[in-house]
């Protein structure tokens, strides 16, 4: 069940009836709307009337044009959870315009999916909407800021965003300002003018100050609205107004402290006690205050405080919920601390109890932590786990688990198991098994009375705990390379799961599929993941079902099924967007499909998907898949020849990689070694081989296949560098064994790469004619799937081979396309035409003959010229091609496509 939406957070506060009207500021805000600007920003310290101004502005706007809708979201620290923020954003827009969003919006929405759906709804609606995000300074999570940036970047013309903040938000404000798309008001704009100060002090606050007194007070406060309000409250009880104003000095902080003391000292004892006890609350209602204070009359007291203008702000139009002015609350809490931690903890405990009874678990947990009542917090968290997991509030759960002391977790096996999960997510694999063992021991312990000795309450999570433990043990075994252990624990989880436990069944099927994948039985792995996806869908967990696409794609790649891989990604992305159920997979799926387009040499499309993935923000990536983005971008950088950038990206991928989720079939270290080979840094690649202990005579396995193919690349490069015959012999033998293993396993993708390397190995030995055989086999298998980078990433040697293969009958159009792509990649297409133009027809004829087996005298007779004339032509050709020998001229001509 999704967590309830607090109506007070999306309530549009009405303008205060006695507030000073500020037409000069309203005009500036209106001008931003008329000019079609995207964003209105009010940035000023506390107490400058930001919320009051926005409230007055939207009220006047709706009065002038009732068709304008206003969506208001009062932000708090909890909105740093991306899922929570998206939920409330959707709720606020839906409340403003029922055609936008949905009352039962799914909290699994990703940033992009949610905002895309909302933007499309707004475009379809005929209403103009103003979206106010109040107190934006509380947003520190980059993912939430990225969400607002995404919204601003794709803002429809009928939506205007207005933000209030105590500090400049980390949004593209400078860019919007430069484009004329920003209206901004600062503290200097919000300060009361002398006329506004006089109206506030004398008309609103009921004082009778002279012009000189108003001017002096306005000067002392520098037009600071809260300072003027506090001063007015204090002056109500002062007969010597002039003396009070003369003594009114100091910084804002000291002014606040002084004036609050003045206000509180003159308040009745019952009011002071109520303020002190309820200061622990972020928001207040009559029943909540009654629970905290232990007295009745909370609703009446809140109404009194509002009438007395004692810094309470209504949060709804029914006057049920209020909050204290931020400055007022800060000082009240400072005073409360002086009464001792035990008193404060008791108040928080009462608040936690009330929120629990009223089914508001997040606030119940927060107050339990504030009371240092960790046992209570542990019980509340455990009860909340099902709804949190369903709503994908993983960030919230992880944060809570880190806040709990170990002894609070120890007696609750459910929390113990999920603490083990948090260790797995953090990459601390060694910590998982001890935590699972402890949880299992506590789960099975029986007290002297014959009852369970643990504190976990009866729940679905508790009943399914043996399944969950087996699943996490399977993940640990996978992280340690123990495939039999992975299979054993996954099968145990499958056997333990009830027939109606689709979630447990789906997770177990996935781990069995991973074990098959790691053994090289990819077809069995694919079948298992199809079963896993179906089970997860039946469980209603569409996010995890869509996430299986990345694993399926990982298995389709070595099978050489590039088209099927692309279809799988496209269908998953389409479903995530159309159903609004993308969640984390949207970012992960974009990163995954980018590699398909990279392989097709559609680098611009690949980078678009990577940019779309990154735009969703850090929080949109799943813990287990985050590293994929860095690998995909590294491969793009390799294709662009930016090898240093690629190496750095792979290093970043290593930091994000988490063992225990997938088998390491393509180790990042091996990828880095390949980059070093491309850079010509053979010694670094050889160091990697030594560190891994790889040998050409190793027993082959699927888990080590990528590493052994990389070793073959190192050996071929070593031969090219120093003509080491031993290295080439090792490479040839290793590639032969790898080919047999890959063919036996039906891994056509791996077969193609091995064939390419066999062809390159023969070319490096000068056996071009023999090299064409394996190359043509690879071409025949690769063309239907659309592979390109498989060939052109090999550089000039591959270009020579493609030239040699161009005269054959095997895939001639494909060979030409690859040759053209490779020339563009190597930059030779820019210089080919000038060189061709520089060579005369006679010289081109001579060049073609030089590529044959004919001797110099034979060429001269063929051309009916003297030997000296033929040598003169050869000399000119060498000069224009920048070579010094006949073989060099032939290789250069082949690379340039001249022969």
C-alpha positions in Angstrom: 0.0 0.0 0.0 1.4 3.4 -1.0 2.1 5.8 1.8 -0.8 8.4 2.3 -0.4 11.9 0.8 -0.7 14.6 3.4 -3.2 17.1 2.1 -1.6 19.9 4.0 1.5 19.7 1.9 -0.4 20.5 -1.3 -2.7 23.1 0.3 -2.6 26.5 -1.4 -2.3 29.0 1.6 -4.8 31.8 1.3 -3.6 35.4 1.5 -3.5 36.9 5.0 -6.4 39.3 5.3 -4.3 41.9 7.1 -1.2 41.5 5.1 0.3 44.6 3.5 -0.5 44.8 -0.2 2.7 44.9 -2.3 1.6 45.8 -5.9 5.1 46.7 -7.0 6.2 43.1 -6.4 3.0 41.6 -7.8 3.6 43.5 -11.0 7.1 42.0 -11.3 5.7 38.5 -10.9 2.9 39.2 -13.4 5.5 40.5 -15.9 7.3 37.1 -15.8 4.0 35.4 -16.7 3.2 37.8 -19.5 6.8 37.5 -20.9 6.4 33.7 -21.0 9.4 33.1 -18.7 9.8 29.6 -17.3 10.8 30.3 -13.7 10.0 32.8 -11.0 12.5 32.6 -8.1 12.2 34.4 -4.8 15.5 33.9 -2.9 15.9 35.6 0.5 16.7 34.7 4.1 14.0 33.6 6.5 11.5 36.1 7.6 11.3 38.2 4.3 7.7 37.2 3.4 8.4 34.9 0.5 5.5 32.5 1.1 3.2 35.4 1.9 4.0 37.1 -1.3 3.5 34.0 -3.4 0.2 33.4 -1.6 -1.0 37.0 -2.4 0.2 36.7 -6.0 -1.6 33.4 -6.9 -4.8 34.6 -5.2 -4.8 37.8 -7.3 -4.0 35.9 -10.4 -6.9 33.5 -9.9 -9.2 36.4 -9.1 -8.3 38.0 -12.5 -8.5 34.8 -14.4 -10.4 31.9 -12.8 -9.1 29.5 -15.5 -5.6 29.7 -14.1 -4.9 26.7 -11.8 -2.4 26.8 -8.9 -0.5 23.8 -7.7 1.3 24.3 -4.4 3.8 22.0 -2.8 5.2 22.9 0.7 8.5 21.1 0.8 10.2 19.5 3.8 13.3 17.4 4.4 11.5 14.2 3.7 11.0 15.3 0.1 14.7 14.5 -0.5 13.4 11.0 -1.1 12.9 11.0 -5.0 9.8 8.8 -4.9 8.2 10.8 -2.2 8.9 14.1 -4.1 7.4 12.7 -7.3 4.3 11.5 -5.4 3.6 14.9 -3.9 4.5 16.7 -7.1 1.9 14.6 -8.9 -0.6 15.1 -6.1 -0.2 18.9 -6.2 -0.7 19.1 -9.9 -3.7 16.8 -9.9 -5.3 18.8 -7.2 -4.9 21.9 -9.3 -6.1 20.3 -12.5 -7.9 16.9 -12.3 -6.8 16.2 -15.9 -3.2 16.2 -14.8 -1.8 13.2 -12.9 -3.8 10.6 -11.0 -5.1 10.2 -7.5 -3.6 6.7 -7.3 -0.3 7.5 -9.1 2.2 4.7 -8.8 5.1 5.6 -6.6 7.5 3.5 -8.7 7.5 6.2 -11.4 11.0 7.3 -12.5 11.8 11.0 -12.8 11.6 10.9 -16.6 8.5 8.7 -16.7 6.6 10.8 -14.1 7.5 14.2 -15.5 6.9 13.1 -19.1 3.4 11.9 -18.2 2.7 15.1 -16.2 4.0 17.3 -19.0 1.9 15.5 -21.6 -1.2 15.8 -19.4 -0.6 19.5 -19.0 -0.1 19.9 -22.7 -3.4 18.1 -23.3 -5.2 20.2 -20.7 -6.6 23.6 -21.7 -5.7 25.2 -18.4 -2.7 27.4 -17.5 -1.0 26.2 -14.3 1.3 27.9 -11.8 3.4 25.4 -9.8 4.8 26.8 -6.5 7.6 24.9 -4.8 7.9 26.5 -1.4 10.9 26.2 0.9 13.2 24.7 -1.8 16.3 25.3 0.4 15.3 22.0 2.2 16.0 20.0 -1.0 19.6 18.7 -0.9 19.2 15.4 -2.8 20.7 15.8 -6.3 18.1 13.5 -7.9 15.2 15.8 -6.8 17.1 18.9 -8.1 17.6 17.0 -11.3 13.9 16.3 -11.5 13.1 20.0 -11.3 15.8 20.7 -13.9 14.3 18.2 -16.2 10.9 19.8 -15.7 12.3 23.3 -16.5 14.1 22.0 -19.6 10.9 20.4 -21.0 8.4 23.0 -19.6 5.2 23.3 -21.6 4.0 26.9 -22.4 1.0 26.5 -20.1 3.0 25.7 -17.0 5.0 28.2 -15.0 7.2 27.2 -12.1 7.6 29.5 -9.0 10.2 28.6 -6.3 10.9 30.2 -2.9 14.1 29.4 -1.2 16.3 30.8 1.6 19.3 30.2 -0.6 19.9 30.0 -4.3 18.9 26.6 -5.5 21.3 24.4 -7.4 19.3 24.7 -10.6 20.3 26.1 -14.0 19.4 29.6 -12.8 22.3 31.3 -14.7 21.3 29.6 -18.0 17.7 30.7 -17.6 18.8 34.2 -16.7 21.0 34.4 -19.8 18.0 33.3 -22.0 15.6 35.8 -20.5 13.5 32.9 -19.0 13.9 33.9 -15.3 12.1 36.4 -13.0 13.9 36.8 -9.7 13.3 38.7 -6.5 15.9 38.9 -3.8 16.1 40.2 -0.2 16.7 43.7 -1.5 13.4 43.6 -3.4 11.4 42.1 -0.5 12.4 44.6 2.1 9.6 46.8 3.2 9.8 50.3 1.9 9.2 53.1 4.4 5.5 53.3 3.2 5.1 49.6 3.5 6.7 49.5 6.9 4.3 52.3 8.1 1.3 50.4 6.8 2.4 47.2 8.5 3.2 48.7 11.8 0.3 51.1 12.2 -2.5 49.5 10.2 -1.8 45.8 10.5 -0.2 45.7 13.9 -2.4 48.5 15.4 0.4 50.8 16.5 0.4 54.6 16.3 4.0 55.3 15.4 5.2 58.7 14.1 6.9 59.0 10.8 10.2 59.4 12.5 9.7 56.2 14.6 8.7 54.2 11.6 11.7 55.4 9.7 14.0 54.6 12.6 12.6 51.1 13.0 12.7 50.5 9.3 16.3 51.6 9.2 17.2 49.4 12.2 15.6 46.3 10.6 16.6 47.2 7.0 13.0 46.4 6.0 13.2 42.9 7.3 9.5 41.8 7.6 9.9 39.3 10.5 12.0 41.8 12.5 9.3 44.4 12.1 6.6 41.9 13.2 8.6 40.9 16.3 9.3 44.5 17.2 5.6 45.4 16.9 4.6 42.5 19.2 7.1 43.7 21.8 6.2 47.4 21.5 2.5 46.6 22.3 3.5 46.4 26.0 6.1 49.3 26.0 5.1 52.8 26.9 8.5 54.2 26.0 8.4 53.4 22.2 11.2 55.8 21.4 13.4 54.3 24.0 12.6 50.8 22.7 13.5 51.7 19.2 16.7 53.4 20.2 17.8 50.2 22.0 16.8 48.0 19.1 20.2 47.1 17.7 22.3 44.0 16.8 22.3 41.3 14.3 19.2 39.5 13.2 20.0 36.5 15.4 20.2 38.6 18.5 17.2 40.6 17.5 15.2 37.4 17.2 16.3 36.1 20.6 15.6 39.4 22.3 12.1 39.9 20.8 11.1 36.2 21.3 12.0 36.7 25.0 9.8 39.8 25.0 6.9 38.1 23.3 7.1 34.9 25.4 7.4 36.7 28.7 4.2 38.6 28.1 2.3 35.5 27.0 0.1 33.7 29.6 1.7 30.7 31.3 -0.6 28.3 29.6 0.4 29.6 26.2 4.1 29.4 27.0 3.7 25.8 28.2 1.8 24.9 25.0 4.4 26.5 22.8 7.3 24.8 24.6 5.7 21.3 24.5 4.6 21.5 20.8 7.9 22.9 19.5 9.0 19.4 18.7 6.3 19.2 15.9 6.9 20.1 12.3 3.1 20.5 11.9 0.4 20.8 14.4 -3.3 19.8 14.7 -5.5 19.9 17.7 -5.6 16.2 18.4 -1.8 15.9 17.9 -1.1 18.7 20.3 -3.5 17.1 22.8 -1.5 13.9 22.6 1.8 15.7 23.0 0.8 18.1 25.8 -1.4 15.6 27.7 -4.2 18.2 27.8 -7.3 18.9 25.8 -8.1 22.2 24.0 -5.3 22.0 21.4 -7.6 23.1 18.6 -8.8 26.1 20.6 -5.2 27.1 21.5 -4.1 27.0 17.8 -7.0 29.2 16.9 -6.0 31.6 19.7 -2.4 31.7 18.5 -3.5 32.5 15.0 -5.8 35.3 16.2 -3.0 36.7 18.3 -0.6 36.7 15.4 1.8 34.5 17.3 3.6 33.1 14.4 1.4 30.1 13.4 0.7 29.5 9.7 -2.4 27.6 8.6 -1.8 24.7 6.3 -5.3 24.1 5.1 -8.5 26.0 4.6 -10.3 24.1 7.4 -7.8 25.4 10.0 -7.0 21.8 11.1 -3.3 21.9 10.5 -0.8 24.6 11.3 2.9 25.1 11.5 5.0 27.6 13.5 6.9 30.3 11.6 10.3 28.8 11.0 12.2 31.4 13.0 9.7 31.1 15.9 10.1 27.3 15.9 13.9 27.5 15.9 13.9 29.7 19.0 11.2 27.6 20.8 13.2 24.4 20.2 16.4 26.1 21.5 14.5 27.0 24.7 13.1 23.5 24.9 16.6 21.9 24.9 17.3 23.8 28.2 14.7 21.6 29.9 16.8 18.5 29.4 16.9 15.6 27.0 14.5 13.4 29.0 11.7 16.0 28.7 12.3 16.4 25.0 12.3 12.7 24.4 9.0 12.2 26.2 7.4 14.8 23.9 8.8 13.0 20.8 7.6 9.7 22.1 4.0 11.0 22.5 4.2 12.4 19.0 5.4 9.1 17.6 2.6 7.3 19.2 0.0 9.6 17.8 1.4 9.3 14.3 1.5 5.5 14.5 -2.1 5.3 15.6 -3.1 7.6 12.7 -1.1 5.5 10.2 1.5 8.1 9.3 4.6 5.8 9.7 7.3 8.1 8.4 6.6 10.8 11.0 6.1 8.1 13.6 9.6 6.7 12.9 11.1 10.2 12.7 9.8 11.1 16.2 10.9 7.7 17.6 14.5 8.4 16.4 14.3 11.9 17.9 13.2 10.4 21.2 16.2 8.0 21.0 13.6 5.2 21.4 15.3 2.8 19.1 13.3 -0.2 20.0 10.1 1.6 19.0 11.8 2.9 15.8 12.8 -0.7 15.0 9.3 -2.0 15.5 7.8 0.8 13.3 10.4 0.3 10.6 9.8 -3.5 10.5 6.1 -3.0 10.2 6.6 -0.5 7.4 9.0 -2.6 5.3 6.3 -4.1 3.0 4.9 -0.8 2.0 8.3 0.8 1.6 9.6 -2.0 -0.6 6.4 -1.9 -2.7 6.6 1.9 -3.1 10.4 1.7 -3.8 11.3 3.9 -0.9 14.7 2.1 -0.8 16.5 5.3 0.1 14.3 5.8 3.2 14.8 2.2 4.3 18.5 2.3 3.9 18.8 5.5 5.9 16.7 4.1 8.7 18.7 1.0 8.9 22.0 2.9 9.2 20.4 5.0 12.1 19.5 2.0 14.1 22.0 0.7 16.7 23.1 -2.9 16.3 21.4 -4.1 19.5 18.1 -2.7 18.2 18.4 -4.9 15.2 19.7 -8.0 17.0 16.4 -9.2 18.4 14.5 -8.6 15.2 15.4 -11.2 12.5 13.4 -9.3 9.8 15.5 -6.2 10.4 18.7 -8.3 10.6 18.1 -9.8 7.2 17.4 -6.4 5.6 20.5 -5.1 7.3 22.4 -7.8 5.5 20.7 -6.6 2.3 22.0 -3.1 3.0 25.6 -4.5 3.3 25.2 -6.3 0.0 24.0 -3.0 -1.6 27.0 -1.2 -0.1 29.4 -3.8 -1.6 30.4 -5.3 1.8 29.9 -8.9 0.8 31.9 -10.3 3.8 29.5 -8.7 6.2 26.4 -10.4 4.8 26.7 -14.0 6.0 27.4 -13.1 9.6 24.3 -10.9 9.6 22.2 -13.7 8.0 23.5 -16.3 10.4 22.6 -14.1 13.4 19.2 -13.4 12.0 18.6 -17.1 11.4 19.7 -18.0 14.9 17.4 -15.5 16.4 14.6 -16.6 14.2 14.8 -20.2 15.3 15.4 -19.5 19.0 12.6 -20.5 21.5 12.1 -19.0 24.9 11.6 -20.9 28.1 7.9 -20.4 27.7 8.0 -22.2 24.3 7.5 -19.0 22.4 9.7 -17.3 19.8 12.6 -15.6 21.5 12.7 -12.8 19.0 10.9 -9.4 18.9 9.7 -9.5 15.2 6.0 -9.5 15.0 4.0 -12.0 12.9 3.9 -10.7 9.3 4.4 -11.8 5.7 8.0 -10.7 5.8 8.6 -12.9 8.8 7.0 -15.9 7.3 9.0 -15.5 4.0 12.2 -14.8 5.9 13.8 -18.3 5.1 13.2 -17.6 1.4 14.8 -14.2 1.7 17.8 -15.6 3.6 18.4 -18.3 1.0 18.2 -15.6 -1.8 20.8 -13.4 -0.1 23.1 -16.4 0.5 22.8 -17.3 -3.2 23.9 -13.7 -4.0 26.9 -14.0 -1.6 27.9 -17.3 -3.2 27.7 -15.6 -6.6 29.9 -12.7 -5.4 32.5 -15.2 -4.3 32.4 -17.2 -7.6 30.8 -20.2 -5.9 28.4 -21.3 -8.7 27.3 -24.6 -7.0 26.5 -22.6 -3.9 24.6 -20.1 -5.9 22.6 -22.8 -7.6 22.0 -24.6 -4.3 20.8 -21.6 -2.4 18.6 -20.4 -5.3 17.0 -23.8 -5.6 16.5 -23.8 -1.8 14.7 -20.5 -2.0 12.6 -21.9 -4.9 11.6 -24.9 -2.8 10.8 -22.9 0.3 8.6 -20.3 -1.5 4.9 -20.9 -1.3 3.0 -21.5 -4.5 1.4 -18.0 -4.2 4.7 -16.3 -3.3 5.3 -14.8 -6.8 7.9 -12.4 -5.5 10.0 -15.1 -3.9 9.5 -17.4 -6.8 10.6 -14.7 -9.3 13.7 -13.8 -7.3 14.7 -17.5 -7.0 14.1 -18.1 -10.7 16.3 -15.1 -11.5 19.2 -16.4 -9.3 18.9 -19.9 -10.9 19.1 -18.1 -14.3 22.2 -16.3 -13.1 23.8 -19.6 -12.1 23.1 -21.0 -15.6 24.5 -17.9 -17.2 27.7 -18.1 -15.2 28.1 -21.8 -16.3 27.7 -20.7 -19.9 24.3 -22.3 -20.4 22.8 -19.1 -21.8 19.7 -20.7 -23.2 18.8 -22.1 -19.8 19.6 -18.7 -18.3 17.2 -17.0 -20.7 14.4 -19.4 -19.9 14.9 -18.9 -16.2 14.7 -15.1 -16.6 11.6 -15.3 -18.7 10.0 -17.3 -15.8 11.4 -14.7 -13.3 9.9 -11.8 -15.2 6.5 -13.5 -15.4 6.5 -14.2 -11.7 7.5 -10.6 -10.8 4.7 -9.3 -13.0 2.2 -11.5 -11.3 3.5 -10.1 -8.0 2.8 -6.6 -9.2 6.5 -5.7 -9.1 6.9 -4.3 -12.6 10.0 -2.4 -11.8 12.0 -5.6 -11.1 10.3 -7.3 -14.0 11.6 -4.6 -16.4 15.0 -4.8 -14.8 15.4 -8.3 -16.0 15.9 -6.9 -19.5 19.5 -5.9 -18.7 20.4 -9.4 -17.7 18.6 -10.9 -20.7 20.5 -8.5 -22.9 23.8 -9.6 -21.2 23.0 -13.2 -22.3 21.9 -12.3 -25.8 25.1 -10.5 -26.5 27.5 -13.5 -26.5 24.8 -15.4 -28.4 25.2 -12.8 -31.2 21.6 -11.8 -31.2 21.9 -8.1 -31.5 18.5 -7.5 -33.1 16.7 -9.4 -30.4 18.7 -7.4 -27.8 17.5 -4.1 -29.3 13.9 -5.3 -29.5 14.0 -6.3 -25.8 15.3 -2.9 -24.7 12.9 -1.0 -26.9 9.9 -3.0 -25.7 10.9 -2.5 -22.0 11.5 1.2 -22.5 8.2 1.6 -24.3 6.4 -0.2 -21.5 8.1 1.9 -18.8 7.1 5.1 -20.5 3.6 4.2 -21.7 2.5 2.6 -18.4 4.4 5.1 -16.3 6.0 2.3 -14.5 9.7 2.7 -15.4 11.1 3.3 -12.0 14.8 2.7 -11.8 14.9 0.6 -15.0 14.3 3.7 -17.2 17.8 5.0 -16.5 19.3 1.5 -16.6 17.5 0.6 -19.9 18.7 3.8 -21.6 22.3 3.0 -20.7 21.8 -0.6 -21.9 20.3 0.2 -25.3 23.0 2.8 -25.9 25.5 -0.1 -26.3 23.4 -1.6 -29.1 23.6 1.6 -31.0 27.3 2.0 -30.4 27.8 -1.5 -31.9 25.8 -0.4 -34.9 28.2 2.7 -35.1 25.3 5.0 -34.4 27.3 6.9 -31.8 25.1 10.0 -31.8 22.1 7.9 -30.9 24.1 6.0 -28.3 25.1 9.3 -26.6 21.5 10.6 -26.7 20.4 7.6 -24.7 23.3 8.0 -22.3 22.4 11.7 -21.8 18.7 10.8 -21.2 19.8 8.2 -18.7 22.1 10.7 -16.9 19.4 13.4 -16.9 17.2 11.2 -14.7 19.7 11.8 -11.9 21.8 9.5 -9.7 18.8 8.3 -7.7 17.1 6.9 -10.9 19.8 4.2 -11.3 19.5 1.0 -9.4 22.3 0.0 -7.0 23.2 -3.1 -8.9 23.1 -1.6 -12.4 24.7 1.8 -11.9 28.1 0.7 -13.2 26.6 0.0 -16.6 26.3 3.6 -17.6 30.1 4.2 -17.1 31.0 1.1 -19.1 28.6 2.1 -22.0 30.1 5.6 -22.1 33.6 4.2 -21.9 32.9 2.1 -25.0 31.6 5.2 -26.8 34.8 7.1 -25.9 36.9 4.2 -27.3 35.0 4.4 -30.5 35.8 8.1 -30.6 39.4 7.5 -29.9 39.3 9.2 -26.5 41.2 6.4 -24.7 42.2 8.3 -21.5 38.6 9.3 -20.9 37.5 5.7 -21.5 40.0 4.4 -19.0 38.8 6.9 -16.4 35.2 5.9 -17.0 36.0 2.3 -16.5 37.8 3.1 -13.2 34.6 4.9 -12.1 32.6 1.8 -13.1 34.8 -0.3 -10.8 33.8 1.9 -7.9 30.1 1.3 -8.6 30.3 -2.4 -9.4 28.6 -4.5 -6.7 29.5 -8.2 -6.4 26.7 -10.6 -5.8 24.2 -9.4 -8.3 25.6 -10.7 -11.6 28.5 -13.0 -12.7 31.7 -11.2 -13.7 31.6 -12.5 -17.3 33.2 -9.3 -18.7 35.6 -8.1 -16.0 36.2 -4.4 -16.0 39.9 -5.0 -15.5 39.9 -6.9 -18.9 38.2 -3.9 -20.5 40.8 -1.6 -19.1 43.5 -3.9 -20.5 41.9 -3.6 -24.0 42.0 0.2 -23.7 45.7 0.0 -22.9 46.3 -2.1 -26.0 44.5 0.5 -28.1 46.7 3.2 -26.5 49.8 1.3 -27.4 50.6 0.7 -23.8 51.4 -3.0 -24.1 53.4 -3.1 -20.8 50.3 -2.1 -18.9 48.3 -4.8 -20.6 51.0 -7.4 -19.8 51.0 -6.3 -16.2 47.2 -7.0 -16.1 47.8 -10.5 -17.6 50.4 -11.2 -14.9 48.2 -9.9 -12.1 45.3 -12.2 -13.2 47.6 -15.2 -13.6 46.3 -15.9 -17.1 47.9 -18.4 -19.4 47.2 -19.6 -22.9 47.2 -23.1 -21.5 44.6 -22.5 -18.8 41.5 -24.7 -18.6 38.8 -22.8 -20.4 35.4 -21.8 -18.8 32.7 -19.3 -19.8 33.4 -17.1 -16.8 37.0 -16.6 -18.0 36.2 -16.5 -21.7 36.3 -12.7 -22.0 39.6 -12.6 -20.1 41.2 -15.3 -22.3 40.0 -13.5 -25.5 41.7 -10.4 -24.0 44.8 -12.4 -23.4 44.8 -13.4 -27.1 44.6 -9.7 -28.0 47.6 -9.0 -25.8 49.7 -11.8 -27.4 48.8 -10.6 -31.0 49.9 -7.1 -30.0 53.1 -8.4 -28.5 53.9 -10.2 -31.8 53.3 -7.0 -33.7 55.5 -5.0 -31.4 58.6 -7.3 -31.4 57.7 -10.2 -33.8 57.8 -12.6 -31.0 56.9 -15.9 -32.7 56.2 -17.5 -29.4 53.5 -15.0 -28.5 51.8 -15.6 -31.9 52.0 -19.4 -31.4 50.3 -19.0 -28.0 47.6 -16.7 -29.4 46.9 -19.1 -32.3 46.6 -22.1 -30.1 44.5 -20.2 -27.5 42.1 -18.8 -30.2 41.6 -22.3 -31.6 40.6 -23.7 -28.3 38.4 -20.7 -27.5 36.6 -21.1 -30.9 35.7 -24.7 -30.2 34.4 -23.8 -26.7 32.3 -20.9 -28.0 30.9 -23.0 -30.9 30.0 -25.8 -28.6 28.2 -23.4 -26.3 26.3 -21.8 -29.3 27.8 -18.4 -28.4 27.9 -16.9 -31.9 28.8 -13.4 -30.6 31.9 -14.8 -29.0 32.6 -16.9 -32.1 32.6 -13.8 -34.3 35.1 -11.9 -32.1 37.4 -15.0 -32.0 37.2 -15.3 -35.8 38.1 -11.7 -36.2 41.1 -12.2 -34.0 42.2 -15.3 -35.9 42.0 -13.2 -39.1 44.1 -10.4 -37.5 46.7 -13.0 -36.2 47.2 -14.4 -39.7 47.4 -10.9 -41.2 50.0 -9.9 -38.7 52.1 -12.9 -39.9 51.7 -11.8 -43.6 49.3 -14.5 -44.4 46.6 -12.3 -45.8 45.1 -14.9 -48.1 44.6 -17.3 -45.2 43.2 -14.5 -43.1 40.3 -14.0 -45.4 38.7 -17.3 -44.5 37.9 -16.6 -40.8 37.0 -13.0 -41.6 34.4 -14.1 -44.2 32.9 -16.5 -41.6 32.5 -13.7 -39.2 31.1 -11.4 -41.9 28.4 -13.9 -42.9 27.2 -14.3 -39.3 27.5 -10.7 -38.3 25.8 -8.9 -41.2 22.2 -10.0 -40.5 22.5 -8.7 -36.9 24.0 -5.4 -38.0 27.4 -5.5 -36.3 29.8 -2.7 -37.2 32.1 -1.8 -34.3 33.1 -5.5 -34.0 35.1 -5.0 -37.1 36.0 -1.3 -37.4 37.3 -1.0 -33.8 40.3 -3.1 -35.0 41.7 -0.2 -37.0 44.1 -0.2 -40.0 44.8 -4.0 -40.0 41.1 -4.7 -40.4 41.0 -2.1 -43.2 43.7 -4.0 -45.0 41.8 -7.2 -44.6 38.5 -5.7 -45.8 40.3 -4.4 -48.9 41.7 -7.8 -49.5 38.2 -9.3 -49.1 36.5 -6.7 -51.3 37.1 -8.6 -54.5 35.3 -11.7 -53.2 31.7 -12.6 -53.4 31.0 -12.8 -49.7 28.9 -9.9 -48.5 30.4 -7.3 -50.9 28.0 -4.5 -49.8 28.6 -5.2 -46.2 32.4 -5.1 -46.7 32.2 -1.8 -48.5 30.1 -0.3 -45.7 32.5 -1.5 -43.1 35.5 -0.2 -45.1 33.9 3.2 -45.5 33.0 3.4 -41.8 36.6 2.4 -40.9 38.1 5.0 -43.1 35.9 7.6 -41.5 36.9 6.4 -38.1 40.6 6.5 -38.9 40.3 9.9 -40.6 41.7 8.6 -43.9 38.6 9.6 -45.9 39.6 13.2 -45.6 43.0 12.7 -47.2 42.1 9.9 -49.7 40.7 12.2 -52.4 43.6 14.8 -52.4 46.1 11.9 -52.7 44.1 10.3 -55.5 44.0 13.6 -57.3 47.7 14.1 -56.8 48.5 10.8 -58.5 48.3 10.9 -62.3 46.5 8.2 -64.2 49.8 6.7 -65.3 51.0 6.7 -61.6 47.8 5.0 -60.5 48.4 2.4 -63.2 52.0 1.8 -62.0 50.7 1.6 -58.4 48.3 -1.1 -59.3 51.1 -3.1 -61.0 53.3 -2.7 -58.0 50.7 -4.5 -56.0 51.2 -7.6 -58.2 54.0 -10.2 -58.2 55.5 -8.6 -61.4 59.2 -7.5 -61.2 60.3 -4.0 -62.2 61.4 -4.9 -65.7 58.2 -6.8 -66.2 56.2 -3.7 -65.2 58.3 -1.6 -67.6 57.5 -3.9 -70.5 53.8 -4.0 -69.6 53.8 -0.2 -69.8 56.0 0.0 -72.9 58.5 2.3 -71.2 62.1 2.1 -70.2 63.1 0.8 -66.8 64.4 4.3 -65.9 61.0 5.8 -66.7 59.3 3.2 -64.6 61.6 4.0 -61.7 60.9 7.7 -62.1 57.1 7.0 -61.8 57.9 4.8 -58.7 59.9 7.6 -57.1 57.0 10.1 -57.6 54.5 7.6 -56.2 56.7 7.0 -53.1 57.0 10.7 -52.5 53.2 11.4 -52.8 52.3 8.5 -50.5 55.1 9.4 -48.0 56.7 5.9 -48.1 60.1 4.5 -48.9 59.5 1.0 -50.2 57.3 -0.9 -52.6 55.6 -2.9 -49.8 55.0 0.4 -48.0 53.4 1.9 -51.0 51.1 -1.1 -51.5 50.0 -1.0 -47.8 49.4 2.7 -48.0 47.4 2.4 -51.2 45.3 -0.4 -49.7 44.5 1.7 -46.6 43.5 4.6 -48.8 41.4 2.5 -51.1 43.5 3.4 -54.1 43.9 -0.3 -55.1 
